[in-house]
């Protein structure tokens, strides 16, 4: 079948227009270390004004549970956090819940398994197997990237002992920056363990972090290039990634001169204003490796009293970092956003889905 081409356009914060297209190939099956089949889907983002970015989408049982729905085991503590009574929790055993409600340690376990599955795919296996262990380094961005367990996944699949360089990069307010009024501040770059020869050996950087605005990722790629002069390619592990963020990375000069590729769970996201961290799935079936999973996900969220589809604003990445580190904060964030957009709470939506 021919590739699927998805055109997009949006207005940037400085009122400029950004447009281009996303081209996605047919999903390809592969074996996941004897644990069944997964799928990987190569693609490319191309901007009208120049710039492009390679990416790969993945579908495995772990990535689908992270992005869509999963069957919930009996967990009274989770239902207590959501706000259900013990009687309601008993009735809810075994029901489907969206990935936004996979919290804390359970989420870390799930994403760890997903990364093991991704590293077994031909798209990544060929890169790792084509280098020696001293040629690879993992750069997890605090806080979320620390939970991805990329170095552990490389070890599980290849037995490699890779250097790991922890980064802390985040947005801070700066009124002197035009349009955005914020800059990226890097307060930690833990590469002092490496001597000059070890730095020069690094040819492939694995960066671990999801992408909302893309500003942090642009800066991180630039800093890595400055410190590791022999970097040839960057593989970004970004379970959640928005079209807006990918456009900024594709257009960035920091990505010039090296090969940059994104690895994303299942589908790309629509960055919703005014806070672009609230990023929902696109409903377009062809953007999903398994459209039936998206259909079930949308049905679970349903509509509000005015008939608006909640899945159109129900962020796939509520609490991009908080969901790993503070489950209670995650529930508060979901309730705050659902209340503002739909006049509902997550407990009310869960209740109407109880069998």
BELNOR-V857769 format. One record per residue. N is the residue number from 1. RES is the residue in one small letter. PSI is psi in degrees with one decimal (* if undefined). Layout:
BEGIN
n->[N:N]
res->[RES:RES]
psi->[PSI:PSI]
END
This chain:
BEGIN
n->[1:2:3:4:5:6:7:8:9:10:11:12:13:14:15:16:17:18:19:20:21:22:23:24:25:26:27:28:29:30:31:32:33:34:35:36:37:38:39:40:41:42:43:44:45:46:47:48:49:50:51:52:53:54:55:56:57:58:59:60:61:62:63:64:65:66:67:68:69:70:71:72:73:74:75:76:77:78:79:80:81:82:83:84:85:86:87:88:89:90:91:92:93:94:95:96:97:98:99:100:101:102:103:104:105:106:107:108:109:110:111:112:113:114:115:116:117:118:119:120:121:122:123:124:125:126:127:128:129:130:131:132:133:134:135:136:137:138:139:140:141:142:143:144:145:146:147:148:149:150:151:152:153:154:155:156:157:158:159:160:161:162:163:164:165:166:167:168:169:170:171:172:173:174:175:176:177:178:179:180:181:182:183:184:185:186:187:188:189:190:191:192:193:194:195:196:197:198:199:200:201:202:203:204:205:206:207:208:209:210:211:212:213:214:215:216:217:218:219:220:221:222:223:224:225:226:227:228:229:230:231:232:233:234:235:236:237:238:239:240:241:242:243:244:245:246:247:248:249:250:251:252:253:254:255:256:257:258:259:260:261:262:263:264:265:266:267:268:269:270:271:272:273:274:275:276:277:278:279:280:281:282:283:284:285:286:287:288:289:290:291:292:293:294:295:296:297:298:299:300:301:302:303:304:305:306:307:308:309:310:311:312:313:314:315:316:317:318:319:320:321:322:323:324:325:326:327:328:329:330:331:332:333:334:335:336:337:338:339:340:341:342:343:344:345:346:347:348:349:350:351:352:353:354:355]
res->[x:x:x:x:x:x:x:x:x:x:x:x:x:x:x:x:x:x:x:x:x:x:x:x:x:x:x:x:x:x:x:x:x:x:x:x:x:x:x:x:x:x:x:x:x:x:x:x:x:x:x:x:x:x:x:x:x:x:x:x:x:x:x:x:x:x:x:x:x:x:x:x:x:x:x:x:x:x:x:x:x:x:x:x:x:x:x:x:x:x:x:x:x:x:x:x:x:x:x:x:x:x:x:x:x:x:x:x:x:x:x:x:x:x:x:x:x:x:x:x:x:x:x:x:x:x:x:x:x:x:x:x:x:x:x:x:x:x:x:x:x:x:x:x:x:x:x:x:x:x:x:x:x:x:x:x:x:x:x:x:x:x:x:x:x:x:x:x:x:x:x:x:x:x:x:x:x:x:x:x:x:x:x:x:x:x:x:x:x:x:x:x:x:x:x:x:x:x:x:x:x:x:x:x:x:x:x:x:x:x:x:x:x:x:x:x:x:x:x:x:x:x:x:x:x:x:x:x:x:x:x:x:x:x:x:x:x:x:x:x:x:x:x:x:x:x:x:x:x:x:x:x:x:x:x:x:x:x:x:x:x:x:x:x:x:x:x:x:x:x:x:x:x:x:x:x:x:x:x:x:x:x:x:x:x:x:x:x:x:x:x:x:x:x:x:x:x:x:x:x:x:x:x:x:x:x:x:x:x:x:x:x:x:x:x:x:x:x:x:x:x:x:x:x:x:x:x:x:x:x:x:x:x:x:x:x:x:x:x:x:x:x:x:x:x:x:x:x:x:x:x:x:x:x:x]
psi->[149.1:158.0:153.8:128.5:122.1:107.0:148.0:157.3:145.9:165.9:125.7:170.7:-24.7:15.7:2.3:156.4:134.1:131.9:163.1:-158.7:152.9:122.6:124.1:130.4:171.8:140.9:142.1:133.2:154.4:161.9:135.6:72.6:42.9:8.1:18.8:-172.9:147.3:178.9:142.5:146.8:100.2:151.0:178.0:136.8:130.8:126.6:145.3:-36.1:10.1:150.1:139.6:164.7:128.4:146.7:162.8:129.3:149.1:143.9:121.1:170.3:-35.1:-41.8:-35.8:-36.7:-30.6:-38.8:-36.7:-116.5:154.4:153.0:127.6:128.2:168.9:111.3:82.4:-28.2:-39.3:-46.5:-30.3:-42.4:-39.0:-32.0:20.2:150.3:162.1:-37.1:-42.0:-39.6:-38.4:-39.1:-24.4:-4.3:129.6:1.3:165.2:138.3:149.0:162.0:-25.4:-21.4:16.7:106.6:154.9:-130.6:-34.9:-39.2:-40.1:-42.4:-41.4:-44.8:-29.9:-42.8:-39.7:-40.3:-35.4:-40.2:-42.1:-42.0:-16.6:-8.2:151.0:-31.8:-38.9:-32.6:-40.1:-33.9:-49.8:-47.4:-21.3:2.6:161.1:161.7:-31.0:-8.1:-4.5:144.3:145.1:132.4:85.6:132.8:123.0:138.1:-33.5:-42.1:-22.5:-22.1:-6.9:-25.7:43.2:-45.6:-38.4:-38.9:-38.2:-41.7:-43.2:-36.2:-29.7:-12.2:14.1:141.2:101.0:145.7:144.4:123.9:108.8:133.1:150.6:106.4:133.4:167.1:141.8:150.9:135.7:103.5:-14.9:-11.9:118.7:144.8:-61.5:-29.7:31.7:154.9:168.3:125.6:130.3:111.4:-5.6:130.3:89.6:67.4:12.4:-14.4:-17.8:133.8:-179.5:-41.7:-40.3:-38.3:-43.9:-22.2:-22.9:119.5:-25.1:125.6:128.1:113.3:133.0:110.6:146.6:164.0:116.5:-73.9:-25.8:-10.4:-42.7:-44.1:-40.0:-46.8:-39.9:-43.8:-41.4:-46.2:-38.8:-41.8:-37.6:-33.2:-24.6:93.7:-15.5:13.0:127.9:-30.8:153.2:124.5:111.4:118.1:103.4:86.1:-39.7:127.0:133.3:154.5:-43.4:-46.2:-40.3:-35.5:-42.0:-36.4:-42.8:-35.7:-8.3:138.9:-22.0:-23.4:-1.1:144.1:-9.9:161.1:123.6:131.2:140.5:140.7:115.6:143.7:121.0:-56.5:166.6:165.0:156.8:115.0:114.3:128.3:162.7:-20.3:109.0:-1.8:-17.7:94.4:113.9:165.6:145.3:138.3:-8.5:116.0:-37.0:-14.5:-3.9:132.9:-37.6:87.8:-29.0:-28.7:-39.2:-39.8:-43.8:-37.7:-46.3:-38.7:-38.5:-46.0:-36.5:-152.7:162.4:-172.1:-25.7:-1.7:3.8:137.6:118.8:-32.2:-20.8:-18.7:-0.5:97.4:132.1:-17.0:31.2:125.2:59.0:-42.2:-39.3:-33.4:-27.7:-36.6:-23.8:84.3:-37.2:-40.7:-37.1:-48.2:-40.2:-42.6:-43.0:-46.9:-39.0:-44.9:-41.4:-38.1:-44.0:-39.2:-31.5:-3.3:33.0:168.5:163.3:-32.5:-40.0:-38.7:-38.0:-43.9:-42.0:-7.6:-2.9:128.2:*]
END
